[in-house]
């Protein structure tokens, strides 16, 4: 029963995020008069279909890992039955940019609204890295760091929030030694070179551990809630950028990524922590979906946007055959990566 509840909850969360994303593309395409064939939630075989009064097929597909809005002329004039004025490729440049980026913008707006509501109801945590507890015999305790100290830098990178701190502590460091710049309660600043300990969690999995906790004070009110929403949003985006750069430079391994199985694990653990954490997870994943989609990579919204920017710079569209080939290769590579990450998640879940 617990597995079923977690699965249903995961599907619900992903469906909300995907629906909001695809609705952004859909509503602006419709507003600008682009002919739409299909609005689909999910991927794979159709399990439910309804044709609307607007002649658009509204489908639910078997696998809740994506969605799409199929529009006429997304890349080139590909349907002689549709008036050329209704083909996306023939729409003004700015309208096409709005349609392509609308999904990402919707994801970001959803996240900001959720973060604001969370802070308004449960309070807005102050974003800092002040240590609330140092565990006995830990790496931090042995170095002489105590509760009340504040981390300022990790490996020469300034940190002002725990989101960034977590990413930096997961990155590989030379000789497995991390450089910390810490401010003590008397305002003196000291530098430490610390090696983390390797411990096993309750599931027997090995983890690196420095032996400290961070707990933030909570502010309440309208302005702190607004401030928290935007600051937290920025922190998550910055953490994602660090993750991507870490993957490119090799400081983070592909094992840091999660697919549907990994997301299920997170949902399963989060549901035990309360409704506020589940709602926060929706915001967090919505930012993730928006950020990944806006990266200038083939098969993503950002890849399509990149071709539009190139078109604007060179004054004419990129050869449609080249663009289609690039997006197709990108999609295939994306599916291979998804398969690798999913297999990795399954192995991690079993063992």
Secondary structure, DSSP 8 states (H G I E B T S, - for coil): -HHHHHHHHHHHHHHHHHHHHHHHHHHHHHHTT--EEEEEEEEEEEEEEEE-TTS-EEEEEEEEEEEEEEETTSSS---TTS-GGG-GGGS-HHHHHHHHHHHHHHHHHHHHHHHHHHHHHH-EE----BEEEE-TTSHHHHHT--TT-EEEEETTEE--SHHHHHHHHHS--GGGEEEEEEE-TTS-EEEEEEE-EEEE-TTS-EEEE--EEE---EE-SHHHHHHHHHHHHHHHHHHHHHHHHHHHHTSS-GGG---HHHHHHHHHHHGGG-HHHHHHHHHHHHHHHHHHHHSS-TTSHHHHHHHHHHHHHHTS---HHHHHHHHHHHHHHHHHHHHHHHHHHHHHHH-
